[in-house]
């Protein structure tokens, strides 16, 4: 599968995901697990929603 998440987008996803996870831990709330979604998409550079909408923030090849 071709990556569709660019470097800046991926970094922002990881940072936002970490903030959500930390807030979940601080507030003793299981909703912090939702932060794992942007972290995962930022690390693996593939976003299923971007695939459905045919969006790509990754750099073009060639």
N, C-alpha and C positions, 0 to 999 in steps of 0.2 A: 504494500500500500504506500502511496506517495504522501510524504508529509504535507500538511496544509496549514501548519502553524509556524509562523516566522519567529525569529529570535527574540524580538522585542515583545511580541504577543506571548510567547512561551514564558519569558521571564516575568511578565506581569501576571500571568495565570498562576505561576508558582508562588509569587509573593502574596497575591490575594488569597490563594488557597491556604497558605501558612497562617495568614491573619485570621481566617475563618476557623481553622483548627485550634489556634491558640485561644480565640474567644470561646470556643466550645469547651475547652479545658478549664479556662478561668471561670466561666459561668456554670460549670458542672452540667453541661447540656449535651446530649448526643447529637444535636444538630451540627455540631462541629465536624462530624464525619463528612458532611457535604463538601467541606474544603478539600477532601481527597480527589474529587472530580477534576477541578482545575489543575491541581498538582499533577495528576496523572496525564491529562492532556498536554500540559506544558512539558513534561519530561519526555513523553513518547512522540510529541509533535504531530499528533493526529487527533482531530476533533470531529466526532460523529455529526454534530450539528452543522459544522462547516461542510461536511460531505453532502448532507441533504440539501443545503442551500447553495452548493457549488461555489463556496467562497474559499479563497486561499490567501493567507498573509505571508506565505513563504516566498522566497526569492525565486524568480523564474530561472529555469535552466537554459543555457545556450543563449 
